[in-house]
Amino acid sequence: MSDFIIINLNQTVNRAQLREQKREVGRWILFAIYALCFIGIGFGFYSFQNDLTRLSEERKLRIENVKDQIESLKEDEGIDLSKADIENLYEWKSNRVLWADKLNILSEITPEHMAITGVDYSTSLVRRELTKRVTITAISRVFNDLKDFTVIENFINTLKNNELFNSDFTDIKFINSERFISRSQEILKFKIELTKKKRLQKK
């Protein structure tokens, strides 16, 4: 009697198909995970962009509101730079100081929430030391999360850190400040003084 080896070919095919099916399922699961990740990242970028756009629009509206309030305040109080103020500044010409450039720089570096309302020039001579002073008066919006002196100090530091503006001054300091109400809006008013000292030589 002959011995035969019986091979079940159907079972071998089924095992190969099963392995292929498992691989196919694994590939689809991996594809689904990548797709979900990309969709999540895309949604995150979309939300982030919308938030930036919204914040930018809100900031523009706040800036426009502050500008309108400052302009209204100027009209109410009759505050503006006079011709005499400008002429006084131009008279201070030691060492060829270009005051037109200084005023341009001052207008550029003044924050949006602030406005320059007055400029006063004076000189004094004590013991052969000539001191020239420019007093700047300004108004600013009041912030709930910032102290008044912090707002003023930030502005002084802005002036000091601008080399083109600060190059002709020896000192910039705070003088005084006060709050007042205009159209139910609280406003901060303050003064700072810019000085330049020069020792006169004997003839």
Steps between C-alpha positions, in 0.01 A plus 500: 500500500647836398533796740371835376565853628181698497534879453198721542559766234180686593627554857834643369319747275272604780791576732671715234178688434451553874848648537439730203165608642663583835766706321232681301303580816821626666573726204149648512523558875837675455356710216201597716730606785711719266186648344357589843832658601510716186136600544569595864807705406308674223214583733747631759665734247158616380388581856831673577471715186144597589607596853784716365264673257246563777764638738639723225155642424429558871833680539426724200160588647657583839764719334236686299291547815796645692585731208142627488502561876829688486382715209178576686702590809718736299191676365341522845808628679631712214839326529740516208856592419513876448717690254693643794582147623644402163696825471646448848622159402667633187679763705679229695771435240809415696737272309280510190210311653243430225174552686282415202653152508454482878130582471456242222667234713290600801180464300609157373602349835205637702268201572155479344329541838684828566508853356744790545300808602765759581869587470666773707858625465708691758863580585683583820857604585644401838872534578596511135300185424236549232206264541242465225171329582216366292186402691268261319137470608306192387174317561447126504230241533473347850566124519343280768797261503775766499590762755511861380871532571569180301333655193709817543819307571452290186468818294813651659692180428379512140645851466825402670545188286457689174854615419395749233265679738701468823844584358472873585365466856686433822193403704130415461294489819143492633351825637139433605174329403129513569174338395189674379165406347393598150174368349482232770846383398789509749814652348857513631683831454872526574814709443857399433809719471789467255817689592830585342780660699804678364789649694589844369869569459651820628614744233 
